[in-house]
Every structure is written in structure tokens, then in C-alpha cells.
Amino acid sequence: MNNNKNIKKKIFIIDDEQVITFMLKKFLSEEGYDVDTANDINEAKVGIGHKDYDLIITDIVMGADTGVDLLREVKKRKLTCPVVFITGNPNIDTASDAVRLGAYDYLPKPVENETLLRTVEKALQHKILIDENIRYRSNLDAMFKSTKEAIIMVDKDLVILELNKAAEEIFGFPGDSRGKEYESFLNGCSEKCLDAAKETIDTKRPVEANRFEFGNQGRPKKVVSVATYPLFDHQEKLYGCVLVARDETKLVELESDLRERQQLHNIIGKSEKIQNIYTFIETMAEIQTTVLITGESGTGKGLVAEALHYHKRSTKNPFVVVNCTALSDNLLESELFGHVKGAFTGAVSDRIGRFQKADGGTIFLDEIGDISNTMQLRLLRVLQDQEFERVGDSTPVRVNVRIVAATNQDLRKKVSQGKFREDLFHRLKVVELTMPPLRERREDIPLLVDHFMEKFSKSFNKNSKSISADVQKIFMEYKWPGNVREFRHALESAFVLCDKSIITVDSLPSDFQNQITSDTRPLEKRKSYDRHSIVLALKETGWNKAKAARLLGIGRRTIYMKIEEYDITENSTS
């Protein structure tokens, strides 16, 4: 609750989803804040020009514009109100740019009331501190106008001439450091700072040291970027240098957090469907129950099975994989349950089965829909009683095994056809997860490209590559009947065969090219970069540049460059 009832804090909320602005305004107004809203960046820019806000909360992506554009406008106008972003699909580059430009924080959608209120209160407290600092530093030298970065001035002998409060906080320098040798404080600052300062004094040139970690006793480790600049007197004689350090600890943590949101146990994606799978894994990983994973071939059912086993679990627990289609009925029975010596021809010794090997861990039964009725019955007993007999033996063997099964078949249909036991089906699907095909999560394709490119670069010891806009368009439009498995093989083949840094259509496997429809032919053949095509796309999308770029299969940056190059306006004709 806003405790300052005499002066209501003014909050500005910007989001193109009116439901979100309405709910946020309603909640914060009830908490005692004065709240205004806007539905696009242009409206927001007008708003900040007419009213002095204490806090801005904005969506990070709104059509062709971004919250970063508004943040830049806030900085341009030298406003002191903190900016907090709200976003449904965190993007590392966008969020990082925002933090670098001075965004206070970000909130993931859906925004929880408690989290929102806590962030608002902290941001407003931050606003108070900002205003106080502005009033304080107005009488200081220009080098000390910023309190976000540590500033240390030293002479040619590396004696500290001046330092600001941030230097004390970031590096742990005592307040009486002036007049003392910089080198005496190496326990509170990395040697990289000292080396950078020495090099600047020796060369009379700026030096940068990006993102290094340091820490001393009793203080948490920080990640800092440092730049040193020479100081000259009025006669252009060097008399020292200034060290400017930026604490990037929060930025590094943010980037790490965002990466984790887009990758879990080699399951790559930022789409809602993949994010739901992440949530499923987080929820079910430590719950000892049977899981049935369904979905088309190549969707990553095996990866999910591994994730369910290894997530938040010791690697000492066994994870045993059985491909049910790779073995005959007799061999599968022996593989699953083991046998005793003499049980059948060739059984020259006792052998434990996969279930016994998986005791205390997980057994993954891949392609469970292909097992025979006999094996279905034996498997049913294991699920019911957690025990079985080895082939040729009548002594029960008890195990503690979690069963994860997978199939690309419609088991419900097989049950109705009498080809799969209904009781086994219900035992297997205590919890069921359906993997989405790649065509239903196309927004994950750029992430998959980056992931596999990095993987191939390491595997083949070759320089990393990128894909052309034509290939990107084909990948985004192709239906991928083989899903991620087919995608990986096509990209791997192109990576190996292409002798250039950019993979073009000609480098794609010939059998894959033959499957490409006329709608996914190369851009250059459709002349999607010419003025006529760009104008048509803009008109078709109501001059929404982001939508037009997606329609043409080009990047947002590219379409802005082409609009400027061709001098295209809304009055332009094709």
C-alpha cells in the first residue's frame, strides 16, 4: 500500500493489450497510486511530455515499436522516473539493451500482484534516491555526475586524487582513500583495474577491460567492466588517468536467467508450448509417478524423458533406455526382465534385465505402442506390483523404478481396435504429456538454428556460420514432417557441405530442396527486396512494419533500411 497519502505517486502504464492495462491500473489505483495508461509508444511519448511521472511500466514489444524506444525517449528528455518492462517472451538482446540503457527492472507475464507491488515500491524508492542524487551532484564536477558508475582519478604515480561513492560501494574502497596509492587497495579491486590504469598512463590511450569477476573477503563477487582514460592539463601534458567502472552483475544474471528460460536439458524454445513443457518438467521431475509422452516422431520425447530423470536429481541414479521396436518379443522379454542360465538356447549364464538395472532410477520405454499383447500383460504386472520374474525363474524380483513411456501412435485408437490393453493404457498415462510438432512452434526455429550452429561448430571444429534470409524463410514456412530431428539433419548437412560463412539455399540437402513447395522458394526469385514488394507488403499489413517484415521473410532492421533506401512513405505507390 502506498503510505504517502498526501502526495500520490504517479504511474504510467503502457501496453497494447487493454486487458493488461486495465487490470494493472485497477490494482495499483486500489493501492493508492495515481495511474494513467496508454496503448502504444506514440501515445506514451505524448503522455510523458505533459505529465511528470514517478514510474513508467511498459510492455517491451508493441508492434513495430519497443519499450526500449520509450526508454530512449525518457533518457533523451532527461527524466528521472524508473522504467520497468513487462514481457511475455523474454529476449536476451532486447532485455540486455534495456538494462544497459538504464531500465530499472522487468516483470515476466503474467504479472503477479505481489511481485508487481514489490517492484513498484522498490522502483519508487529508487526514484527518490535518484532525485536526491541529482540534487546532490548538481554542484559536483562533471566527472562525478553519474552515481551508477565507479569513478576513480589517479595521478601518474597511481596515487588516488578523487573517487565517488560508487567506487566505495563497488570496490569497497574506504572513504579516506584520497592521497593513498591505488595499489594498496588491490584486495578490494582486481589487478585488471591496476593494469588498465598503468597501460593508459604508459600509452596515453584509453584501455578497456570487459566483464571480469572480482571479490574480496566479506564481499560478494561482482562482474565489472572497466575503462581508463588519460587526463591532460591545459598544456596537453599527462597528469594521470580516470578509471570508470560499471557494475554488470545484474546484467549478467539477467542474461543467464533469460538463457535458462529458453533452454532446459537441450530442449530449446521460447514458445508458450515449450515454456509449458519446462513447467511440466519442473513440476514432475521429483514426483515418482508414471509418465506417458506422446507426439510425432522427432519432437523430442526422449529429451523430455531424460529431463524428467536428471532435473534436480543426482546423476548416480540410473537412467535406462529401451527401444521397444528394436527387439523381437522374446529378446525384449529377456532384455526387460533378465533370464537365468538355461532358460533358453544361448542362455549360458544368469543375466539381469533392464528393469533391475534401473532400480532406484528411471526406465524409459520408447515406442511402447509396438509391444505385443504378451509383453503388455507382463509390463502391466510390473506397473501394478513393482515386481517381475526373470525368464526361466519363478522367484519374484522387486524393484523401485519410475516408468516413463513414449509413443508416436494413437494408443486410444489402438485400445478401441483391441490392439492395446486398456488397463495398461490407463496405468501408463497417469500423467500424459503431448509434444508439439515443430510446425506449431515456428517461433523457436531461430533459437534452434543458433543452438545447433554452436553445437556443430564445436563438433566439427569449424567456424560458426549463419543462415541467409532465404534459408530462414524456408525454415519458417516448411511443415517439417520429421520435426526437430529432420530440422537438425538438414541443418547439419548444410553446415558440413557449405564452405562459406553463410548457409544459402544451394547448400541445403538435395532431397530437402525437392520437398520445398513453391511458396517457400528463395526470396531472390520472388524479388522480395524490391521497392514494389515492400510497398505491397506494407499496404497489406496496414503499414505495420514488423508484420510486413515477417510477410517478406526479412528482418525488422532490413525493412527499415529498405524503407529509407527507397524513400517509402504511406503515400507511396508501388
C-alpha positions in Angstrom: 0.0 0.0 0.0 1.3 3.5 -0.9 1.9 5.0 2.5 2.4 8.6 1.3 -1.3 9.5 1.2 -0.7 13.3 0.9 1.2 13.0 -2.4 0.0 10.3 -4.7 2.8 8.7 -6.8 2.1 9.0 -10.5 2.5 5.8 -12.5 2.2 5.5 -16.3 1.4 2.0 -17.8 1.9 1.3 -21.5 0.7 -1.9 -23.1 -1.1 -2.7 -26.4 -3.3 -5.2 -24.6 -6.0 -3.2 -23.0 -7.0 -6.0 -20.6 -3.5 -5.8 -19.1 -3.5 -2.0 -18.7 -7.0 -2.2 -17.2 -6.1 -4.8 -14.6 -2.8 -3.2 -13.7 -4.5 0.2 -13.3 -7.3 -1.2 -11.2 -4.9 -2.9 -8.8 -2.4 0.0 -8.4 -5.2 2.5 -8.1 -6.7 0.5 -5.3 -3.2 0.6 -3.7 -3.4 4.4 -3.6 -1.4 5.3 -6.8 -2.4 7.8 -9.5 -2.3 5.7 -12.6 -2.5 6.7 -16.3 -2.4 4.3 -19.3 -1.5 4.3 -23.0 -1.8 1.6 -25.7 1.1 2.5 -27.9 4.5 4.1 -27.8 3.5 7.3 -29.7 0.7 7.9 -27.2 3.2 7.3 -24.4 5.7 9.8 -25.8 2.9 12.4 -25.8 2.0 11.5 -22.2 5.5 11.9 -20.7 5.7 15.3 -22.4 2.6 16.5 -20.5 3.0 14.9 -17.1 5.8 14.2 -14.7 5.6 10.6 -13.7 7.3 8.8 -10.8 7.3 5.4 -12.6 6.8 4.0 -16.1 5.7 0.4 -16.6 5.8 -0.6 -20.3 5.4 -3.7 -22.4 8.7 -4.5 -24.1 7.3 -5.2 -27.6 4.3 -3.4 -29.2 4.0 -3.9 -32.9 6.8 -2.2 -34.7 8.0 -0.3 -31.6 9.5 -1.5 -28.4 9.7 -0.3 -24.9 13.3 0.4 -25.5 12.2 3.2 -27.8 10.3 4.7 -25.0 13.2 4.2 -22.6 15.4 6.1 -25.1 12.9 8.9 -25.2 12.9 9.0 -21.3 16.6 9.3 -21.3 16.6 11.9 -24.1 14.3 14.1 -22.1 16.4 13.6 -19.0 13.5 12.3 -17.0 14.4 10.6 -13.7 11.4 8.2 -13.5 12.4 4.5 -13.4 11.3 2.3 -16.3 10.1 -1.3 -15.6 9.4 -3.6 -18.5 6.8 -6.3 -18.7 7.3 -9.1 -21.2 5.8 -12.5 -22.1 8.7 -13.8 -24.2 12.0 -12.6 -22.7 14.6 -11.9 -25.3 18.2 -11.7 -24.3 19.3 -8.9 -26.7 16.3 -6.7 -26.0 16.4 -7.1 -22.2 20.1 -6.5 -22.2 19.8 -3.4 -24.2 17.1 -2.2 -21.8 19.3 -2.7 -18.8 22.3 -1.0 -20.5 20.1 2.0 -21.3 19.1 2.3 -17.7 15.9 0.2 -17.2 15.2 -0.5 -13.6 13.8 -4.0 -13.8 11.5 -6.3 -15.8 8.4 -8.3 -14.9 7.5 -11.5 -16.7 3.9 -12.1 -17.8 1.6 -13.0 -16.2 2.3 -10.3 -13.7 1.5 -11.4 -10.2 0.1 -8.7 -7.9 2.6 -9.3 -5.1 5.5 -9.1 -7.5 4.1 -6.0 -9.1 3.6 -4.2 -5.9 7.0 -5.1 -4.6 8.7 -4.0 -7.8 6.7 -0.7 -7.8 7.6 0.1 -4.2 11.3 -0.6 -4.9 11.3 1.4 -8.1 9.7 4.4 -6.4 12.2 4.2 -3.6 14.8 4.1 -6.3 13.2 7.2 -7.8 13.5 9.0 -4.5 17.2 8.1 -4.4 17.7 9.2 -8.0 16.2 12.6 -7.3 18.3 13.0 -4.1 21.4 12.2 -6.1 20.6 14.7 -8.8 20.2 17.5 -6.3 23.4 16.4 -4.6 25.7 16.0 -7.6 24.5 19.3 -9.3 27.3 21.0 -7.5 29.9 18.4 -8.3 32.4 18.2 -11.2 31.1 16.7 -14.5 33.0 13.5 -14.0 31.1 12.8 -10.9 27.6 13.4 -12.2 26.8 9.7 -12.5 26.4 7.6 -9.4 25.8 4.4 -11.3 29.4 4.0 -12.3 32.5 4.0 -10.1 34.9 6.9 -10.9 38.5 6.9 -9.6 41.0 9.6 -10.6 44.7 8.8 -10.1 47.9 10.8 -10.9 50.9 9.5 -12.9 52.2 7.7 -9.8 48.8 6.0 -9.3 48.0 8.0 -6.2 44.3 8.4 -5.7 43.2 12.0 -6.4 39.4 11.6 -6.2 36.8 8.9 -6.2 33.0 8.9 -5.9 30.6 7.0 -3.7 30.0 4.3 -6.3 33.7 3.4 -6.2 33.5 2.9 -2.5 30.4 0.7 -2.9 31.6 -1.4 -5.9 35.2 -1.8 -5.0 34.9 -1.5 -1.2 37.3 1.5 -1.0 37.3 3.3 2.3 36.1 6.9 2.3 39.6 8.2 3.2 41.3 6.7 0.2 42.3 10.1 -1.3 46.1 10.6 -1.2 46.9 6.9 -0.9 48.4 4.7 -3.5 45.9 2.8 -5.6 48.0 -0.4 -5.5 47.4 -0.6 -1.7 43.7 -1.4 -2.3 44.2 -4.4 -4.6 42.4 -6.5 -2.1 39.3 -4.5 -2.9 39.8 -4.2 -6.7 41.0 -6.5 -9.3 44.6 -6.3 -10.7 43.0 -5.8 -14.1 41.9 -2.3 -13.0 45.5 -1.5 -12.0 46.9 -3.0 -15.2 44.5 -0.9 -17.3 45.5 2.3 -15.4 49.2 1.6 -15.9 48.7 0.9 -19.6 46.8 4.2 -20.1 49.5 6.2 -18.3 52.2 4.5 -20.3 50.5 4.7 -23.7 48.3 7.8 -23.1 45.4 5.9 -24.7 42.1 4.6 -23.3 42.0 0.9 -22.2 39.0 -1.3 -21.7 38.6 -4.5 -19.7 35.2 -6.0 -20.2 33.3 -8.3 -17.8 35.8 -9.7 -15.3 34.9 -11.1 -11.9 36.4 -10.0 -8.7 35.7 -10.0 -5.0 37.4 -9.7 -1.6 36.9 -11.2 1.8 33.5 -10.5 3.2 32.0 -9.0 0.0 30.1 -10.9 -2.7 31.7 -11.3 -6.1 30.9 -8.8 -8.8 31.2 -8.7 -12.5 32.6 -5.3 -13.7 33.6 -3.7 -16.9 36.3 -1.0 -16.7 37.6 1.7 -19.0 40.5 4.0 -18.3 41.1 7.4 -19.9 44.2 9.7 -19.9 44.0 13.1 -18.1 45.8 16.0 -19.6 46.3 19.5 -18.3 45.9 22.7 -20.2 49.4 22.2 -21.7 48.4 18.7 -23.0 50.7 17.1 -20.5 49.6 13.8 -19.0 49.0 14.1 -15.3 47.1 10.9 -14.6 44.1 8.9 -15.6 40.5 8.3 -14.7 39.0 4.8 -14.2 35.3 4.3 -14.9 33.8 1.0 -13.8 30.3 -0.3 -14.4 28.8 -3.0 -12.3 27.3 -5.5 -14.7 26.5 -8.2 -12.1 22.7 -7.7 -12.5 23.0 -7.7 -16.3 25.0 -11.0 -16.3 22.5 -12.6 -14.0 19.6 -11.4 -16.3 21.3 -12.8 -19.4 21.8 -16.1 -17.6 18.2 -16.2 -16.4 16.9 -15.5 -19.9 19.0 -18.2 -21.4 17.7 -20.7 -18.9 14.2 -19.7 -19.9 15.0 -20.7 -23.5 16.9 -24.0 -22.8 16.3 -26.8 -20.4 18.2 -30.1 -20.8 18.7 -29.4 -24.6 15.0 -28.7 -25.1 15.2 -25.4 -26.9 12.4 -22.9 -27.2 10.7 -19.7 -26.1 7.3 -20.5 -27.4 4.4 -20.9 -25.0 4.2 -24.6 -25.7 7.8 -25.2 -24.9 7.6 -23.0 -21.8 4.7 -25.2 -20.7 6.9 -28.2 -21.1 9.6 -26.6 -18.9 6.9 -26.1 -16.3 5.8 -29.7 -16.6 9.4 -30.9 -16.1 9.9 -28.6 -13.1 6.7 -30.0 -11.6 7.0 -33.7 -12.3 10.8 -34.2 -12.0 10.7 -35.1 -8.3 7.3 -36.8 -8.4 7.7 -40.6 -8.6 4.8 -41.4 -11.0 4.4 -43.0 -14.4 4.5 -40.6 -17.3 3.3 -41.2 -20.9 4.9 -38.9 -23.6 3.1 -38.8 -26.9 3.8 -36.9 -30.1 5.0 -37.2 -33.6 8.5 -38.7 -34.4 11.3 -36.3 -33.9 9.6 -34.0 -31.5 12.0 -34.7 -28.6 10.2 -37.2 -26.5 13.5 -38.8 -25.4 14.8 -35.4 -24.3 11.8 -34.9 -22.1 12.3 -38.4 -20.6 15.9 -37.5 -19.8 15.0 -34.2 -18.4 12.4 -35.8 -16.1 15.1 -38.1 -14.7 18.1 -35.7 -14.5 16.4 -32.5 -13.5 17.1 -31.8 -9.8 18.3 -35.4 -9.4 21.7 -37.0 -8.7 23.3 -38.4 -11.8 24.1 -41.5 -9.8 20.5 -42.7 -10.2 20.4 -45.0 -13.3 18.5 -43.9 -16.4 17.9 -46.9 -18.7 16.6 -46.6 -22.2 14.7 -49.5 -24.1 13.7 -49.1 -27.7 10.7 -51.5 -27.8 10.7 -51.7 -31.7 14.4 -52.7 -32.0 13.9 -56.2 -30.3 11.8 -59.2 -31.1 9.3 -60.3 -28.5 11.5 -63.0 -26.9 14.5 -60.8 -26.8 12.5 -57.9 -25.4 11.3 -60.0 -22.6 14.8 -61.1 -21.7 16.1 -57.6 -22.1 13.5 -56.1 -19.8 13.3 -58.8 -17.1 16.6 -60.8 -17.4 17.0 -64.6 -17.5 18.6 -67.4 -15.7 21.1 -69.8 -17.1 19.5 -72.4 -19.3 16.2 -70.6 -19.7 16.5 -70.8 -23.5 19.0 -71.8 -26.1 22.0 -69.5 -25.8 21.3 -68.5 -22.1 24.7 -69.7 -20.9 24.7 -67.6 -17.7 22.4 -65.5 -15.5 21.6 -62.0 -16.7 19.8 -59.2 -15.0 17.3 -57.2 -17.1 16.8 -53.5 -17.8 14.2 -53.1 -15.0 16.7 -54.4 -12.4 19.4 -52.2 -13.8 17.1 -49.2 -13.5 16.3 -50.0 -9.8 16.3 -46.7 -7.9 16.1 -44.7 -11.1 14.1 -44.4 -14.3 13.4 -46.8 -17.2 12.4 -45.1 -20.5 10.3 -47.4 -22.7 10.4 -45.8 -26.1 7.8 -46.7 -28.8 5.7 -48.5 -26.2 2.8 -48.8 -28.7 4.6 -51.5 -30.6 4.9 -54.2 -27.9 2.9 -57.4 -28.2 -0.1 -58.4 -26.1 2.1 -60.9 -24.1 4.6 -58.2 -23.2 1.8 -55.8 -22.4 0.5 -58.2 -19.8 3.9 -58.7 -18.2 4.5 -55.0 -18.2 1.1 -54.4 -16.5 2.2 -56.6 -13.6 5.4 -54.5 -13.1 3.3 -51.3 -13.1 0.8 -52.8 -10.6 3.2 -54.7 -8.2 6.7 -53.3 -8.9 7.9 -56.9 -9.3 8.6 -59.5 -12.0 10.3 -62.8 -12.6 13.3 -63.4 -14.8 12.8 -65.7 -17.8 13.2 -69.2 -16.6 12.8 -68.3 -12.9 9.8 -68.2 -10.6 11.4 -66.1 -7.9 9.9 -62.5 -7.8 12.3 -59.6 -8.1 11.1 -56.3 -6.6 12.3 -53.0 -7.9 11.7 -49.3 -7.3 11.6 -47.9 -10.8 9.9 -44.9 -12.3 8.5 -45.7 -15.7 8.4 -43.1 -18.5 7.0 -44.4 -21.8 6.7 -42.7 -25.2 4.9 -43.4 -28.4 4.1 -41.7 -31.7 1.0 -43.8 -32.1 -2.6 -43.1 -31.0 -2.9 -45.5 -28.1 -6.6 -44.6 -27.6 -7.3 -45.7 -31.2 -5.3 -48.9 -30.6 -7.3 -49.6 -27.4 -10.6 -49.2 -29.4 -9.2 -51.6 -32.0 -8.3 -54.2 -29.4 -4.6 -53.9 -30.2 -3.5 -52.4 -26.9 -4.7 -53.3 -23.4 -7.0 -50.7 -21.9 -5.8 -51.4 -18.3 -2.2 -50.9 -19.4 -3.0 -47.7 -21.2 -4.6 -46.2 -18.1 -1.6 -47.4 -16.0 0.8 -45.7 -18.4 -1.0 -42.4 -18.7 -1.2 -41.5 -15.0 0.3 -38.2 -16.3 0.3 -37.6 -20.0 2.4 -35.0 -22.0 1.9 -34.4 -25.7 5.0 -32.9 -27.5 4.1 -30.2 -30.0 5.3 -30.6 -33.6 7.8 -28.1 -34.9 5.2 -26.5 -37.3 3.2 -25.5 -34.2 6.1 -23.6 -32.6 7.8 -21.9 -35.5 9.0 -19.0 -33.3 11.5 -21.5 -31.8 13.3 -22.1 -35.1 15.8 -19.2 -34.9 16.8 -20.4 -31.4 17.2 -24.0 -32.8 19.4 -22.6 -35.6 21.7 -20.8 -33.1 21.8 -23.9 -30.8 22.7 -26.4 -33.5 25.1 -24.0 -35.2 27.1 -23.7 -31.9 26.9 -27.4 -31.4 28.1 -28.2 -35.0 30.9 -25.7 -34.7 32.3 -27.5 -31.7 31.7 -31.0 -33.0 33.3 -30.4 -36.4 35.9 -27.8 -35.2 34.7 -25.3 -37.8 33.9 -21.6 -37.5 30.4 -20.8 -36.7 28.0 -20.0 -39.5 24.7 -18.2 -40.1 21.9 -18.8 -42.5 20.7 -16.5 -45.3 17.3 -14.8 -45.2 16.2 -17.2 -47.9 17.0 -20.2 -45.8 15.4 -18.6 -42.8 12.2 -18.1 -44.8 12.2 -21.7 -46.0 12.8 -23.0 -42.5 9.9 -20.9 -41.1 7.5 -21.9 -43.8 8.3 -25.6 -44.2 6.0 -28.0 -42.4 8.8 -30.2 -41.0 7.1 -33.6 -41.0 10.1 -35.1 -39.3 10.1 -32.3 -36.7 13.3 -31.3 -34.9 15.1 -34.5 -35.9 14.6 -33.6 -39.6 15.5 -30.0 -38.9 18.7 -30.9 -37.3 19.8 -33.3 -40.0 19.0 -30.7 -42.8 21.0 -28.0 -40.9 23.9 -30.4 -40.1 24.2 -31.5 -43.7 24.2 -27.8 -44.9 26.7 -26.9 -42.2 29.1 -29.6 -43.4 28.7 -29.0 -47.1 28.8 -25.2 -47.1 32.3 -23.7 -47.5 31.1 -20.2 -46.8 30.2 -18.4 -43.6 26.6 -18.0 -44.6 24.5 -21.1 -45.5 22.5 -20.5 -48.7 19.7 -22.5 -50.3 22.1 -24.3 -52.5 23.8 -25.8 -49.5 20.7 -27.5 -48.3 20.4 -31.2 -48.9 19.0 -32.0 -52.3 16.2 -34.3 -51.0 15.1 -31.5 -48.7 15.2 -28.9 -51.5 12.9 -31.2 -53.6 10.3 -31.1 -50.8 10.2 -27.4 -50.7 6.9 -26.0 -52.1 6.6 -23.1 -54.5 5.5 -21.0 -51.6 8.9 -21.4 -49.9 11.1 -20.7 -52.9 14.1 -18.4 -52.4 13.4 -14.7 -51.8 15.6 -13.6 -54.7 13.4 -15.5 -57.1 10.4 -13.7 -55.7 12.2 -10.3 -55.6 11.0 -9.7 -52.0 13.6 -7.0 -51.5 12.5 -4.7 -54.3 10.5 -1.5 -53.7 7.3 -2.9 -55.3 7.2 -5.9 -53.0 8.0 -3.9 -49.9 5.2 -1.3 -50.6 2.7 -4.1 -51.3 3.6 -5.9 -48.1 3.3 -2.6 -46.1 -0.1 -1.9 -47.6 -1.3 -5.5 -47.0 -0.4 -5.2 -43.3 -1.8 -1.7 -42.8 1.8 -0.3 -42.7 2.8 -2.4 -39.8 6.5 -2.7 -40.4 7.0 -5.7 -38.2 4.2 -7.7 -39.8 5.4 -6.7 -43.3 8.9 -7.9 -42.5 7.6 -11.3 -41.4 5.4 -11.5 -44.6 8.5 -10.9 -46.7 10.7 -13.2 -44.7 13.2 -10.5 -43.8 14.4 -8.9 -40.5 12.8 -5.8 -39.0 16.1 -4.0 -39.3 16.3 -4.9 -43.0 12.8 -3.5 -43.8 13.6 -0.2 -42.0 16.8 0.1 -44.1 14.9 -0.6 -47.3 12.1 1.9 -46.5 14.8 4.6 -46.0 16.7 3.5 -49.1 13.6 3.6 -51.3 12.2 6.7 -49.6 8.9 4.9 -48.9 6.1 6.7 -47.2 2.4 5.9 -46.6 1.6 7.9 -49.6 4.0 5.9 -51.8 2.6 3.9 -54.7 4.1 0.7 -55.9 
